[in-house]
């Protein structure tokens, strides 16, 4: 009988040098997390409305994104190099200013850890993985591990299991068993992945009833069929971008005032 081996890989990622010791200690304070407890009750619909300044920033960013997509469609005008160069120069000049994040552009130090023979597909398996990483691999005592927040990043399943793990262990008497020192953090890619899933679920539609839906465009382009609940990421991105650019080109018609 062949024994199945679960090779769960992980790594330690160093934070940028701009994180000073006071900033790091304040952000990782376990007791500080309780300060935000119950604030959800204070949330109102009015607080979700962007301020006039934020609305202006969003509009500028949206207009620049549209102009950039239209510029990408100017490759067919290769004979008009001076004309296209002038347009691209104007588009670049209108790019909105974005706040420079501290530590942006720095090389991230990455330290791979030995693989663990533990499965992380289930919540109980995730608990064993977290405890094995802290106790066996990193050799941290329970008192040291629970003294500050420990950040864990991963894919959607990992984040989901980490949240369920803390919910399941909330009644544990000690901090080590309660796992409240674990702070899950989603990667930027997973925000984009969720956005693609929401776009497909909202706009895929039915090709027979809606000529403007994504599925109608997919049929006309003779592309692979998408699963509405869990579409393949690259295929969905290509279809969404193709449909969006086609709509923008049809609206703009390369009118000069768009640039």
N, C-alpha and C positions, 0 to 999 in steps of 0.2 A: 504494500500500500504506500503510495507516494504522499508525503506530507506537504501540505501547501505552506509556502513561506510568504508572509506579508512584508514586503520591503517598503516601509514608510520612511520617506526621506524628509530631511529638514535642514535648516541652516540658521546661523545667527547672523543678523544684519546689523551693522553698526549705524547709529544715528549720526547725522552730519555734525561737524565740529561747531556749528553755530548754536547747538543746544548746550548752553552753559549749565553748570552744576545746579544753580538755583532754579532755573527753568525746568530742568529735567526732574529734580526732586519734587517740584510743585505739580508737574504734570503726572507724575507716577505715584502720588500719594493715594493710598488705598482709602483712607478715611475721607479724602476730599471728594471722592465719587458720590458720597452720600449727600453732599450739598445740593446736588441736582435732583435728588430723589423727590418725587411729588410735583416737580415743576410742570409735568405734562398737564396737570389740571389747570394751569394758568394759561395754556395755549388757547387762542381765539382765532377766528377766521381773519380778523383784521390784521393780526400779526403776520399772516402768511402773504399779505399784499405787499409787493415790493415798493420801496420808497421811490419818489420821483427821480432821485439820483440813480438808484439801482435800475429803474426802468430805462433811463437814458443810456446807461452802460450796456444793458442787454440789447437795446435797439442798435447801438453802434456795433456791437459784436455780431449781431445777426446780419446787419447790412454788409459788414466786411466779409462774413462767411459766404454770403450770396455773391458778392463781387468776385471773391476768390474762385468760387465754382465756375462762374461765367468765364473768368480768365483762362481756366483750364480748358475751356471749349474753343479757345482761339487758335489752337494748333493747326486747324484747317486753313487758317489765313497765313500760311508760311510765306507767301509772296509779299505780304504787307508787313514786313519785319519792323519797319519804323513805326507804323501805326500801332501794332501790337505792343511794341516796347514802350511807347508813350502811354498806352492804357495801363500796362502793368506798373509803370512808375507812379501813375496817379493812384492806383489801388493801394500800392505799398505806402504811399504818403498818408492815406486815410485810415491806415490801420490803427485801431484804438490802443491806447496805452494800457498795459496790463501790469498790475503790481508784481514786482519781482519778489519771488518767494525766497526767504532766507535759506541758504544752503543749496539753491538750485544750481545745477551744473557740476556739483561736486561728485567725485567718484565714490561709490558706495563700497565699503569694505564688506566682504562676504566670506563667511566661514562655514563651510559645509560640515554637518555632523554625521556620525555613523548612522546607517539605516537601522531602523527598529523592526523587529519581527512582531509587529502589532498591526491589526487592521483598524482603520479610522473611518470606515464607512458607517458605523453605528455610533450612537452616543456613548455607550459603555466602552467601546473601543477607543473613542476619542479621549475619554477620561484616563484610560490606561496609558495612552500615548503622551498626554500632557504630564502625568505624574512620572513616567519613565524618563522623559526629556529633562525635567527639572531635577529629579532625585538621582537617577542613575547616570545620565549622560553629562549633565552640567555639574553634578555633585553639590547641589545646593541643599542645605538643611531646610526643613519645613518652615522654621522661624524666619530664616533669611528670605526664602522664596515669597512668603506672604507679607513681607515688610513693605513692598511697593508693587505697583501694577506691573505685570509682565505682558507685553504686547505679542499677540499671535496673529499672523496674517496668513491667508490661504485662499482657496477657491470657495465657491458658493457653498458647497457641501460642508467644508471645514468650518466656515463661519456659522452656518446653521447649527451644526453639532455643538460648537462651543457655546452658543446661546442656550440651547436646550440642556446642555450639561450644567450650566449655572442654575438654570431653573429647576432641574431635578435635585440638585444638591443644596437648595436654599435652606433647608431645615437642619443641615448639619451643624453641630454645636461649635466646631472649631473652624478657623479660617481656611486651613489647608483642605479640609474636606468640603467646605462650602464652595471653594474655587472662585471666590469673589475677587481674587487678585489676578485673575485672567481677564485681559482686555482684548477682545477680538477687533480686528480692523480689516475692512475690505480693501482690496487693491483697486486702483483706478480702472483697470480693465473690466472688472466685474460690474462696476457702475455702467460702463458702456455696453456690456453684455446684456444687462437687465433692460437698458434703453432699447436695444435692438429687439428683444423679446416683446416689449410693450408695443413697439411700432408695428411689428408683425401681427400681434393679436388685435390691434386696433384697426389696421388698414389693409390686412390681407383680403378680406371680403370674399364675395362670391362672383366669379367672372361672368356668370349668366345674368346676374341682376345689377351689377355695378361696373360699368365700363371704365371707371377711373380707379378701381382698386388695384392693389399690387398683384393679386393673383391673375387679373386680366392681362397686366403687363408681362407677367411671367409666362403666361400662355403664348402671347404674341412673340416673345423673345425665345420661346422653346427652351426654357431652362428647367432645371430639376424642381420637382414639387417640394414645397416647404411644409414642415410640420408646424401647425399653428401653435401648439402648446410648447414645443421645444425645437425651434428652427435651427438648422445648421448655420453657425455664425457667419462664416465667410460668404456663403451663398446669399444669406439674407442681407448682409452689408452691400454686396454688389448689386443686388436687385433694388434696394432702397436708394442707393446713390444714383443708379442708372435712371430710375423713375424720377427722382428729385431734379437731376440735371436737365432731363428732357422737359420737365414742367417749367423750369426756370428759363431755359432757352426759348421755349414757346412764348413765355410771358414777355421776356425782355426784348427778343428779336434784335439784340445787339444795338439797341437805341443808345445814342451818345449820352443822354442824360443819366443813364445808369452808372456811368463812370465819372 
